[in-house]
Every structure is written in structure tokens, then in C-alpha cells.
Amino acid sequence: MVVGDFPIETDTLVIGAGPGGYVAAIRAAQLGQKVTVVEKATLGGVCLNVGCIPSKALISAGHRYEHAKHSEQFGIKAENVTVDFSKVQEFKQGVVKKLTGGVAGLLKGNKVDVVYGEAYFVDSETVKVMDEKSSQTYKFKNVIIATGSRPVEIPTFKFSKRVIDSTGALNLPEIPKKLVVIGGGVIGIELGSAYANFGTEVTFIEAADDILVGFEKQMTSIVTRNLKKKGAEIFTKASAKSVEESETGVKVTFEINGEEKVVEADYLLVSVGRRPNTDELGLEQVGVEMTERGIIKIDKQCRTNVPNIYAIGDIVEGPQLAHKASYEGKIAAEAIAGEKAEIDYLGIPAVVFSEPELATVGYTEASAKAEGIEVVAAKFPFAANGRALSLNDTDGFLKLVTRKEDGLVIGAQIAGPSASDMISELSLAIEAGMTAEDIAMTIHAHPTLGEITMEAAEVAIGSPIHIVK
Ligand SMILES: Cc1cc2nc3c(=O)[nH]c(=O)nc-3n(C[C@H](O)[C@H](O)[C@H](O)COP(=O)(O)OP(=O)(O)OC[C@H]3O[C@@H](n4cnc5c(N)ncnc54)[C@H](O)[C@@H]3O)c2cc1C
């Protein structure tokens, strides 16, 4: 201990103030604990500062530009539509600032102490928090680790001025004329699509046989078609080999079908996954069990093998999603308070803000079959929905997966406009143990995209109104 460093005592210490940590801290405070949250950078974590929120602001701006240019079907013709990209960046940062300020207010309002600095474990009841100038020791009864993740850096594609990660892609000073994206996962596709909407020629290089691995081919093929319509090139089963960087751009070499190809661009975005921030925490001092990849092992209450140490969010198993981190944060806080809360991942949705949006929750037809569950998969197209037609946005479908024996809703997949909002009704259906009949009997307002969910449920129970049986 540093001389004069008297330990500060707290009930629950939370390390990291991302969507996992700040939510855990608020819930723990609501449950009567004295809570301290330690953050080494900015409140809100990756999600609010360089993830979910700024990427959606950029995507929205790209959509506005696209719509402004292409609304002829509505009788609207605009000439000389231009983008002031510095204003787009200003808008994006404004949204970030509002939200991170909001988090500060919420923590204060819930009497959570916020400490800025980097936390490092001394033992299972003590961390040292360091900033550039000083260090302070904290003693706690319980700790929730919520330190999140960072982009994976490949040695051949070291990040630099022109070889960028997702944060670099969010903060570009100008709209690139050409952009190469290595990785056709959610982040690569979302950011690549945003720039494709601004007119950038985007080339995707993906090692797997499809983009957006994990989503059904029926869904990804619509995204692929739309990206190609915007002039994007997508190379799957392709392997990126090397990059040559100059002051003004990059030359990327990749291999496909045994042949080498070279593509030139202004920037190369490398988006090949994220690694957990568990390597610089001193976890070895306390014996917290991790996988080889640095993922912390937890039980159903987010507790590690050390009974007073909990872990949540991107550093534990499961999809790296903000709402999953927040959900686990609430479970961990409640477990510490002695409540019986337990994780159940079935109702956790995943969304891609592509064009069209993709969303999934629970089982797919294939994953249910793989587990030997007999299902009915009922599909309803956006093209048969009045609201989708009036929006001139009819690409896509909703697929409801129900258990054959009793009609229980166990999953759903949506490709289409507002899929990101529509999926919540299906998460609720799963969480509440509803059947297809319950959804079919629920009156949905007309004309709305939400009716598609009701119509798919009607297909599931064999009484569709707006498509022929
Ligand atoms: C471009 C992009 C877009 C995304 N879009 C979405 C989306 O649309 N929807 C979605 O659900 N998810 C999205 N994600 C993923 C989402 O951001 C993460 O899943 C989420 O932020 C994880 O939350 P977390 O609380 O686990 O960690 P983080 O948000 O990473 O927060 C961890 C915090 O811990 C701090 N920290 C780390 N180490 C220490 C230490 N030793 N001491 C003190 N503090 C420390 C960090 O500074 C950080 O603030 C996106 C990610 C990216 C990169």
C-alpha cells in the first residue's frame, strides 16, 4: 500500500461503467448497498461512447441522406443533396454527450460514488485504483467486474492512421471514397453499410462462407442483395493477406479461390472480433477462473469461482451485446442482495442495424431441430403488410418458431424495416411463456408493422387472413 493510502470501504465495488457496470451499480444502490463504481475512461463504456450509440447515429444520418436522394417513388425529387460530414460527426457526438451526461446524473441520483482510474486487484477484497498521479485502495464486500472488451488486433494489420478499428471508423474526418472492411460480422456490416449509404465504395472481405454468421441465410441474402445494389463488393471464403499503407491510402491483398487479388482504398477497417479486458486486472492474484481466451467463468448468478467476485458483460460467455451486459448487471446486483435472480438467455434478442434490419430471439428452426424440438415455423412477408407498403419498404419477412406440441413461442427471426423494434414483442412472448394463439388473439393496431407478428402467429395456428393458406 502507498504510504498514506488509507483504504476506502464500500459494500459493492463495480469495475467499469459500461452498460453492464453502470446498470449493476444503480441496481445495487437501489437494493440498499453502498456502491462505488470505478471507470478508467468515460461513463457509458464502449456502448455509449464508441459502440451502439454513435454507430446508430451514423447509420441514421446515412439513411437520411439515402432517402433524401432517392424518394422519387413518393413524387419527391431532390437535387444537389449534399453531406456536411463534420455536422454528422457533431450530431453523433451530441447524442453521445447527452447520454453519458445522463448516466452521470443517474449514478449521482442513486448515490453511487464514481471514481476515475484503473482498478487492479490486490486480493479478493481489495483493489487499487490508479490514475496518472495517485493511487487509492478500496476494500469491498463484493465486486462486480464489468471491464468490457476491445477490438482484436491482427499482427499483419496493425492499427494505424489508415488501418482502423471500429472507433477509428466512427471518427473519420471525411467520407472515404473507398473503404475495405475485413470481417463481415455485425460491426463490420453496420459500419460498412453506413458508409455505403454516404456513397463510399465498400469492399467486404470475409473468411466464412457468408456474412453475419449466426443469422439465417434467408436473412443475410437480403442484406447482401441490398449492399450490392449500393455498389458494395462482398468476397466470402476470402482471406486477407497483407496491407501496404501510404500517406493517402491502403492496398489490401487477399486470396479467394486460390487467387490473389488487390484492392485499393482510403481506409481499411479491421473488424474481426473483440477480446475481453481481463488481462490487465491482476485476476491471477485472486484465482478467478478463466477460459484460454480470457473469458471469465460464471454461474447462473454471474458469480465466479471466488464467491464475492462477480463478472458480467463482454468478459463472460455469450453474445457481446449491451442489453445482455445490463441484464447480467441486474442479476449480479440482485444475487449480491441475496435475491434468487438467475440468468436465462433464451429471451435475449440480437439485432443487426443493416438494410434491412435483422433481429433474432430464442431458437431458430435449425437450432430447435438440432435439440430435437419439433417446431412449426410460420412465416409472413413484409410485402403483404399495408404499413410496409405505405413506407415503400417491403423487403423481408418475420418467422415465428413455435413448439409443435403446444404452440409455445420459442423463437423468432425478422428481416425487415424496424425489425430492431419489433423483436421486443417476441422477447416478451418468450419471457411470458405465450403461445402463437396468444399473439394471434392480441389486437394489433392497424396499419402497423406490428401486425406482421400477429399475422405470422395466425399462420402458425393455421388461420392466416392476409395470405392464402
Ligand atoms: C461499433 C460497435 C457497435 C456496437 N453496437 C451494438 C448494438 O447496436 N447493440 C448492442 O447490444 N451492442 C453493440 N455493441 C456491443 C456493446 O457495445 C458491448 O456489448 C457493450 O458495451 C458491453 O458492455 P460492458 O459493460 O460489458 O463493457 P464496456 O461497454 O466495454 O464497458 C467497460 C468499461 O470498463 C472500463 N474499464 C476497463 N478496464 C478497467 C479497469 N481496469 N478499471 C476501471 N475501468 C475499466 C472501460 O473503460 C469501459 O468504460 C457494439 C460495439 C461496437 C464496438
The ligand as an ORCA input file, in Angstrom:
! r2SCAN-3c Opt
* xyz 0 1
  C     -19.103     -0.215    -33.134
  C     -19.885     -1.029    -32.145
  C     -21.259     -1.081    -32.253
  C     -21.999     -1.817    -31.327
  N     -23.352     -1.849    -31.465
  C     -24.099     -2.548    -30.569
  C     -25.515     -2.554    -30.662
  O     -26.108     -1.939    -31.537
  N     -26.209     -3.243    -29.726
  C     -25.585     -3.946    -28.733
  O     -26.268     -4.565    -27.904
  N     -24.244     -3.964    -28.623
  C     -23.485     -3.277    -29.517
  N     -22.125     -3.260    -29.383
  C     -21.511     -4.057    -28.302
  C     -21.613     -3.307    -26.967
  O     -21.004     -2.054    -27.083
  C     -20.954     -4.117    -25.870
  O     -21.503     -5.420    -25.850
  C     -21.171     -3.474    -24.519
  O     -20.614     -2.173    -24.484
  C     -20.548     -4.310    -23.413
  O     -20.797     -3.703    -22.194
  P     -19.844     -3.916    -20.943
  O     -20.472     -3.153    -19.832
  O     -19.576     -5.354    -20.782
  O     -18.458     -3.266    -21.353
  P     -17.997     -1.889    -21.976
  O     -19.096     -1.136    -22.591
  O     -16.828     -2.238    -22.831
  O     -17.517     -1.061    -20.726
  C     -16.428     -1.454    -19.958
  C     -15.887     -0.256    -19.215
  O     -14.884     -0.703    -18.299
  C     -13.825      0.230    -18.266
  N     -12.629     -0.469    -17.769
  C     -11.925     -1.472    -18.362
  N     -10.922     -1.879    -17.578
  C     -10.978     -1.131    -16.447
  C     -10.201     -1.079    -15.262
  N      -9.173     -1.899    -15.050
  N     -10.533     -0.165    -14.315
  C     -11.594      0.685    -14.497
  N     -12.350      0.674    -15.610
  C     -12.054     -0.224    -16.570
  C     -13.721      0.687    -19.706
  O     -13.068      1.945    -19.794
  C     -15.187      0.754    -20.119
  O     -15.737      2.030    -19.905
  C     -21.349     -2.524    -30.278
  C     -19.951     -2.445    -30.163
  C     -19.227     -1.715    -31.075
  C     -17.741     -1.645    -30.924
*
